[in-house]
Amino acid sequence: MTPRTRLFDLLPALYRLKDAQVAASQQLVQGPLQSLLALVEEQLAVMANDLDRLYDDQFIETCAPWVIPYIGDLIGYQPVNGVAPAVASPRAEVAHTISFRRRKGTVLVLEQLARDVTGWGAHAVEFFKVLACSQYMHHIRPHSYCAPDLRQWQVQAYLDTAFDRTAHNVDVRRIAVERGRYNLPNIGIFLWSLGAYSLTKIPATPSPSNSAGKPQCYRFSPLGRDISLFTNPVSQGSQINSAATPMNVPDRLRRRVLCQDLASGAGAVYYGEGNSLAIYASGKLLNPYQIQVCDLAGAEGSWANLPSGNSYPYAAAVDPELGRIALAPVTTGSEPVLEVSFHYGFNADMGGGEYSRQQTFVVQTEAQVLPFPDTASTPRYHTLQDALTYAAGHLTASGKIALELSGSGSSQVAYELPAALSVSVPAGATLEIRGADGSCPMLTLNGEISASGGASSTLIFNGLLLTSKIAPGNPPVALLHVPATAPNGSVNQLGTLTVSHCTLVPGWALAPSGSPQYAAAPALVAAPSGLQISIQRSIVGALRVEEVVTATVADSIVDATSRTNVAYSASDGASAGGALTLEGSTVVGKIHAGLLALVSDSIVWAGLASSDAWAAPLVADRKQAGCVRFSFLPMASVTPRQFECLEQAEGAPQPLFYSLSYGDPGYAKLLPSTDNAIRRGAYDGGEMGAFHFVLAPQRETDLRVRLQEYTPAGLEFGIFYET
């Protein structure tokens, strides 16, 4: 007896027989009475299922999705945007609300809310604990001194930070507007919005001033510039039971902190494999007691505190605040091969790195992936050019092949190419050149990468860092060049060029100070008719795109190294480039496009030099087509119709950046003090610019909603950004 025939089978046999006769006479599968009762039975089954679920729907763990908002409303749960992964599930959030209510009003629950809701490092401080005031004799705090103990280095290192424990005079300004801090009813929520990104066992970069018989100087940065090292935060677990300490947040690694940590030897928190910093000499991890932390500041070739002579008792001197290493001069034998693992600060998963990019891979079938270096028992190729030629030779029409470069965890993270590379993709085929997932391969070019292809072909770069090591005199056209003609003289018909999670270093290469070596040089030049360029989650230098090419830039930074340099134009640096689409991007430099198809949620930071021949920093030749919306534009821009845009003017809001120098932790990141017309001026209430996809203002709004619910009555909170 099936569920849908139970009612019909309960009828007297006479009615069932008559219904069967009607069905037979009209050649029906079942009679009209049986069909009617089947419909009734179906609705009864739905009602029975709802009744069965009534008990399950009383609990957040087992209720149906539509019941979650009702349970949340019963306990006073306030919904948020849910940007951070920890609060992305409404079911889990409502469930956590009950446990949080039991801890409501405690500083630890405020700290956990800040961490979970934003997804950033967080620390909550009750400012009454650091007020210089008379103490109640029945509640003495022996650790609270009116005057700091200057014999302790922590006093100076953490002064005016989240971990400041020195006593302060009362500040009567309101903390709610982030002006005052130290007062009895004030609670400070400190956030570290930058992330700590790892680079694992990569070669340290020798200083250009090294010479025989002198101390050997190195830098952590693979690009050879000074950088601040960051701590790899130690997790506090899913539930915070004790307040955060400096080791629990992604902050800059201080000299004093590292020095004290190295003295712990095997118990070090910051030094060692898997920690914030590790140094290897000829493949062997240096013992913590072999490392001296010191200030290696100074101009190139004259660093301070350099080791000297055979009597130097340490294997290496390290400066984590400048990202520098120094070795004593070697009198016998050869210099050891120096490799480092460390963390650097950045705002988001952009430009490549040791973060997961698996979902962005076009070629997912393992059989279609060629590793480089080759892992076959009989090597099929030895150089990168051989690998590209081999991959192109095995591509068929509509075929796909990925050439995957090994990356982190080996000395082959950096590939120095002796000559230019040439990539040719057969018609209709797709070639993906990518770094392995979780790796960061760097290609140091001594020429350019020249790309060509047949009709409807696709070339993809994913997860690579391209830089240059070209001596002045006869530089190539660009780091990545797509000429109008192929190497064999035929017309270049490459259909699509995609640059995803890559960095084409602005200015090609960096000086030790961080300044670009070739400031005005373009990173990408493209000329073939019909070529479609797509740049996603990448950092690139200036673009030179002919008018017959279209370009789409999304969630990326286009940096011409100066707002008066040309960021986008034709190959001559003045004529109109192809149709341009900007979505959630930051452009540093002038733009001249034939058509601005769409500019949305973007920042164009450009200006004119005193002797500039350009009519405006942003020019679109076709003003009747296209749209510019929710974006910041330079003064006197010539664009299609605008909607909810801001144009630079005297006294008007403008973007405030932490830094516009590539390689700095706060590169292209907006300051929290930026006017809300820009910081919350995107179409969804987010910030304009390349980090729109991070949704930082929405995270902050979520936090304010949560804190208002859990802050004790009579107290006020303020949000302060440490990074």
Backbone hydrogen bonds, N-H to C=O, Kabsch-Sander energy under -0.5 kcal/mol:
donor,donor_aa,acceptor,acceptor_aa,energy
5,T,2,T,-1.9
6,R,3,P,-0.8
9,D,5,T,-2.1
10,L,6,R,-0.8
10,L,7,L,-0.8
11,L,8,F,-1.2
15,Y,12,P,-0.5
16,R,12,P,-1.5
17,L,13,A,-2.6
18,K,14,L,-2.3
19,D,15,Y,-2.1
20,A,16,R,-1.9
21,Q,17,L,-2.3
22,V,18,K,-2.1
23,A,19,D,-2.0
24,A,20,A,-2.2
25,S,21,Q,-2.6
26,Q,22,V,-1.8
27,Q,24,A,-0.8
28,L,23,A,-3.3
35,S,31,G,-2.1
36,L,32,P,-2.2
37,L,33,L,-2.4
38,A,34,Q,-1.7
39,L,35,S,-1.6
40,V,36,L,-2.0
41,E,37,L,-2.6
42,E,38,A,-1.9
43,Q,39,L,-1.8
44,L,40,V,-2.1
45,A,41,E,-2.0
46,V,42,E,-1.6
47,M,43,Q,-2.1
48,A,44,L,-2.4
49,N,45,A,-2.4
50,D,46,V,-2.1
51,L,47,M,-2.2
52,D,48,A,-2.3
53,R,49,N,-1.7
54,L,50,D,-0.6
54,L,51,L,-0.7
56,D,52,D,-0.5
57,D,53,R,-2.7
58,Q,55,Y,-1.5
59,F,56,D,-1.6
62,T,59,F,-0.7
63,C,59,F,-1.6
67,V,64,A,-1.7
68,I,64,A,-0.7
68,I,65,P,-0.8
70,Y,67,V,-0.6
71,I,67,V,-2.1
72,G,68,I,-2.6
73,D,69,P,-2.1
74,L,70,Y,-1.8
75,I,71,I,-1.4
76,G,73,D,-0.8
77,Y,72,G,-3.6
84,A,117,V,-0.7
87,V,84,A,-1.5
88,A,85,P,-1.2
93,E,89,S,-2.2
94,V,90,P,-2.5
95,A,91,R,-2.0
96,H,92,A,-2.6
97,T,93,E,-1.7
98,I,94,V,-0.9
98,I,95,A,-0.5
99,S,95,A,-0.9
100,F,96,H,-2.8
101,R,97,T,-2.2
102,R,98,I,-1.0
103,R,99,S,-0.7
103,R,100,F,-1.0
104,K,101,R,-1.0
105,G,710,Y,-0.9
106,T,103,R,-1.8
110,L,106,T,-1.3
111,E,107,V,-1.9
112,Q,108,L,-2.4
113,L,109,V,-2.4
114,A,110,L,-2.2
115,R,111,E,-2.1
116,D,112,Q,-2.9
117,V,113,L,-2.8
118,T,114,A,-1.4
119,G,115,R,-2.0
121,G,192,W,-1.3
123,H,190,F,-1.8
125,V,188,G,-2.7
127,F,125,V,-0.8
127,F,186,N,-1.6
129,K,126,E,-1.8
130,V,127,F,-1.3
131,L,128,F,-1.0
132,A,168,H,-2.9
133,C,131,L,-1.1
139,H,136,Y,-2.1
144,S,141,R,-1.8
145,Y,143,H,-0.9
150,L,148,P,-1.1
152,Q,149,D,-1.8
153,W,151,R,-0.5
155,V,152,Q,-1.0
156,Q,152,Q,-0.5
157,A,153,W,-2.2
158,Y,154,Q,-2.1
159,L,156,Q,-0.9
161,T,158,Y,-1.6
164,D,161,T,-1.5
167,A,145,Y,-0.6
168,H,130,V,-2.1
171,D,182,Y,-3.6
177,V,174,R,-0.6
178,E,175,I,-2.3
179,R,174,R,-1.4
180,G,174,R,-1.5
183,N,181,R,-1.1
186,N,183,N,-1.4
187,I,716,E,-2.1
188,G,125,V,-2.7
189,I,718,G,-3.1
190,F,123,H,-3.0
190,F,188,G,-0.6
191,L,720,F,-2.7
192,W,121,G,-2.4
193,S,191,L,-0.6
195,G,346,F,-3.2
197,Y,195,G,-0.7
197,Y,344,Y,-3.3
199,L,342,F,-2.4
201,K,199,L,-0.6
202,I,340,V,-2.6
204,A,338,L,-2.3
205,T,219,R,-2.6
207,S,217,C,-2.8
210,N,207,S,-1.7
214,K,211,S,-1.5
216,Q,327,L,-1.6
217,C,215,P,-0.6
218,Y,325,I,-3.2
219,R,205,T,-2.1
220,F,323,G,-2.2
221,S,225,R,-0.6
224,G,221,S,-1.8
226,D,512,P,-2.0
227,I,322,L,-1.1
229,L,320,P,-2.5
230,F,343,H,-2.8
231,T,251,D,-2.8
234,V,247,M,-2.7
235,S,233,P,-0.5
241,N,239,Q,-0.5
248,N,245,T,-2.5
249,V,246,P,-0.9
251,D,249,V,-1.8
253,L,229,L,-3.1
254,R,252,R,-0.7
258,L,254,R,-2.3
259,C,255,R,-2.6
260,Q,256,R,-2.4
261,D,257,V,-2.0
262,L,258,L,-2.6
263,A,259,C,-1.2
264,S,261,D,-1.7
265,G,262,L,-1.6
267,G,264,S,-1.9
268,A,265,G,-1.7
272,G,277,L,-2.9
275,N,272,G,-2.2
277,L,270,Y,-2.0
278,A,341,S,-2.3
280,Y,339,E,-3.4
281,A,284,K,-2.8
282,S,280,Y,-0.6
282,S,337,V,-3.4
283,G,337,V,-0.5
284,K,281,A,-1.6
286,L,279,I,-3.0
290,Q,287,N,-2.4
291,I,288,P,-1.4
292,Q,316,A,-2.5
294,C,292,Q,-0.5
294,C,318,V,-2.1
296,L,294,C,-0.8
302,S,299,A,-2.4
304,A,297,A,-2.7
306,L,303,W,-0.5
312,Y,309,G,-1.0
315,A,290,Q,-2.4
316,A,290,Q,-1.6
317,A,326,A,-2.7
318,V,292,Q,-2.8
319,D,324,R,-2.6
322,L,319,D,-0.7
323,G,319,D,-1.5
324,R,319,D,-1.8
325,I,218,Y,-2.6
326,A,317,A,-2.4
327,L,216,Q,-2.8
331,T,329,P,-0.5
338,L,336,P,-0.7
339,E,280,Y,-2.6
339,E,337,V,-0.5
340,V,202,I,-2.8
341,S,278,A,-2.8
342,F,199,L,-2.1
343,H,276,S,-0.5
344,Y,197,Y,-2.8
345,G,228,S,-0.5
346,F,195,G,-1.9
350,M,348,A,-1.6
351,G,537,R,-2.6
353,G,439,S,-0.6
354,E,198,S,-0.7
355,Y,353,G,-1.3
360,T,357,R,-1.8
361,F,358,Q,-1.4
364,Q,362,V,-0.8
368,Q,365,T,-1.5
369,V,366,E,-1.7
370,L,368,Q,-0.5
370,L,402,A,-3.5
372,F,404,E,-2.4
387,A,383,T,-2.2
388,L,384,L,-2.2
389,T,385,Q,-2.3
390,Y,386,D,-2.6
391,A,387,A,-2.6
392,A,388,L,-2.4
393,G,389,T,-2.0
394,H,390,Y,-1.1
394,H,391,A,-0.6
395,L,392,A,-1.1
399,G,396,T,-2.6
401,I,430,T,-2.0
402,A,368,Q,-2.6
403,L,432,E,-3.2
404,E,370,L,-2.6
404,E,402,A,-0.7
405,L,403,L,-0.6
405,L,434,R,-3.1
406,S,372,F,-2.7
409,G,200,T,-1.9
410,S,407,G,-0.8
413,V,410,S,-1.2
414,A,411,S,-0.6
415,Y,442,M,-3.3
416,E,414,A,-0.6
417,L,415,Y,-0.7
417,L,444,T,-2.7
421,L,448,E,-2.2
423,V,450,S,-3.4
425,V,452,S,-2.0
428,G,455,A,-2.0
429,A,426,P,-1.7
430,T,399,G,-2.4
431,L,458,T,-2.5
432,E,401,I,-2.5
433,I,431,L,-0.6
433,I,460,I,-3.4
434,R,403,L,-2.4
434,R,432,E,-0.6
435,G,462,N,-2.2
436,A,405,L,-2.4
438,G,355,Y,-1.1
439,S,436,A,-1.6
442,M,413,V,-2.6
443,L,465,L,-3.0
444,T,415,Y,-3.0
444,T,442,M,-0.6
445,L,443,L,-0.8
445,L,467,T,-2.7
449,I,479,L,-2.5
450,S,421,L,-3.1
450,S,448,E,-0.7
451,A,449,I,-0.5
451,A,481,H,-2.7
452,S,423,V,-2.3
454,G,425,V,-2.4
456,S,493,Q,-0.5
457,S,454,G,-1.5
457,S,493,Q,-0.5
458,T,429,A,-2.4
459,L,496,T,-2.6
460,I,431,L,-2.6
461,F,498,T,-2.9
462,N,433,I,-2.2
463,G,500,S,-1.9
465,L,441,P,-1.7
466,L,464,L,-0.5
466,L,503,T,-3.3
467,T,443,L,-2.5
467,T,465,L,-0.5
468,S,508,W,-1.4
469,K,445,L,-3.0
471,A,469,K,-0.5
474,N,471,A,-0.7
479,L,522,P,-0.6
480,L,523,A,-2.3
481,H,449,I,-3.2
482,V,525,V,-3.2
486,A,490,S,-3.0
489,G,486,A,-2.2
492,N,484,A,-2.6
493,Q,453,G,-2.2
493,Q,491,V,-0.6
495,G,457,S,-1.2
496,T,457,S,-1.9
497,L,532,Q,-2.7
498,T,459,L,-2.6
499,V,534,S,-3.2
500,S,461,F,-3.1
500,S,498,T,-0.5
501,H,536,Q,-2.3
503,T,464,L,-2.4
504,L,539,I,-2.6
505,V,466,L,-2.1
505,V,503,T,-0.8
507,G,521,A,-0.5
508,W,505,V,-2.6
509,A,507,G,-2.5
511,A,515,S,-3.1
514,G,511,A,-2.4
517,Q,507,G,-0.6
517,Q,509,A,-3.1
518,Y,507,G,-2.2
521,A,518,Y,-1.5
523,A,542,A,-2.3
524,L,542,A,-1.6
525,V,480,L,-2.0
526,A,544,R,-2.7
527,A,482,V,-2.2
530,G,548,V,-2.3
531,L,528,P,-1.5
532,Q,495,G,-2.1
533,I,531,L,-0.5
533,I,550,T,-3.0
534,S,497,L,-2.7
535,I,552,T,-3.1
536,Q,499,V,-2.8
536,Q,534,S,-0.5
537,R,554,A,-1.6
539,I,502,C,-2.3
540,V,557,I,-2.8
541,G,504,L,-0.6
542,A,521,A,-0.5
543,L,567,A,-3.2
544,R,524,L,-2.8
545,V,543,L,-0.5
545,V,569,S,-2.9
546,E,526,A,-2.2
549,V,546,E,-1.9
550,T,531,L,-2.2
551,A,579,A,-2.8
552,T,533,I,-2.5
553,V,581,T,-3.1
554,A,535,I,-2.9
555,D,583,E,-2.4
557,I,538,S,-2.4
558,V,586,T,-2.5
559,D,540,V,-2.9
559,D,557,I,-0.6
560,A,558,V,-0.6
560,A,588,V,-2.7
565,N,562,S,-1.2
567,A,565,N,-0.6
567,A,590,K,-2.4
568,Y,590,K,-1.9
569,S,543,L,-1.3
570,A,575,S,-2.2
573,G,570,A,-2.1
577,G,592,H,-2.7
578,G,545,V,-0.6
578,G,546,E,-0.6
580,L,595,L,-2.9
581,T,551,A,-2.1
582,L,598,L,-3.0
583,E,553,V,-2.6
584,G,600,S,-2.7
586,T,556,S,-2.1
587,V,603,I,-3.0
588,V,558,V,-3.1
588,V,586,T,-0.5
589,G,587,V,-0.7
589,G,605,W,-1.8
590,K,565,N,-3.1
591,I,617,P,-2.6
592,H,568,Y,-2.4
593,A,619,V,-2.6
594,G,577,G,-3.0
597,A,580,L,-1.1
597,A,595,L,-1.0
598,L,580,L,-1.0
599,V,627,C,-2.0
600,S,582,L,-2.8
601,D,629,R,-1.1
603,I,585,S,-2.4
604,V,632,F,-2.2
605,W,587,V,-3.1
605,W,603,I,-0.7
606,A,604,V,-1.0
607,G,563,R,-2.3
612,D,609,A,-1.6
619,V,591,I,-2.5
620,A,638,V,-1.8
621,D,593,A,-2.0
622,R,594,G,-1.9
623,K,621,D,-0.8
627,C,596,L,-0.6
627,C,597,A,-0.6
628,V,641,R,-2.1
629,R,599,V,-3.2
630,F,643,F,-2.3
632,F,602,S,-2.4
633,L,646,L,-3.2
637,S,634,P,-1.0
638,V,618,L,-3.0
639,T,637,S,-0.8
643,F,628,V,-2.0
646,L,631,S,-2.7
648,Q,633,L,-2.5
652,A,649,A,-1.9
657,F,655,P,-0.5
658,Y,669,K,-2.6
659,S,666,G,-1.0
662,Y,660,L,-0.6
664,D,661,S,-2.1
667,Y,664,D,-1.6
668,A,659,S,-3.1
669,K,666,G,-1.9
671,L,656,L,-3.4
674,T,671,L,-2.0
678,I,675,D,-2.1
679,R,675,D,-2.8
680,R,676,N,-2.0
681,G,678,I,-1.2
682,A,686,G,-2.7
685,G,682,A,-1.7
688,M,678,I,-1.9
689,G,601,D,-2.0
692,H,689,G,-1.6
694,V,691,F,-1.1
695,L,691,F,-0.6
695,L,692,H,-1.4
699,R,695,L,-1.9
700,E,696,A,-2.2
701,T,697,P,-2.5
702,D,698,Q,-2.5
703,L,699,R,-2.1
704,R,700,E,-2.2
705,V,701,T,-2.2
706,R,702,D,-2.1
707,L,703,L,-3.0
708,Q,704,R,-2.1
709,E,705,V,-0.8
709,E,706,R,-0.6
710,Y,706,R,-1.5
711,T,707,L,-2.2
715,L,712,P,-1.8
716,E,185,P,-3.0
718,G,187,I,-1.9
720,F,189,I,-2.8
722,E,191,L,-3.3
722,E,720,F,-0.6
723,T,191,L,-1.0
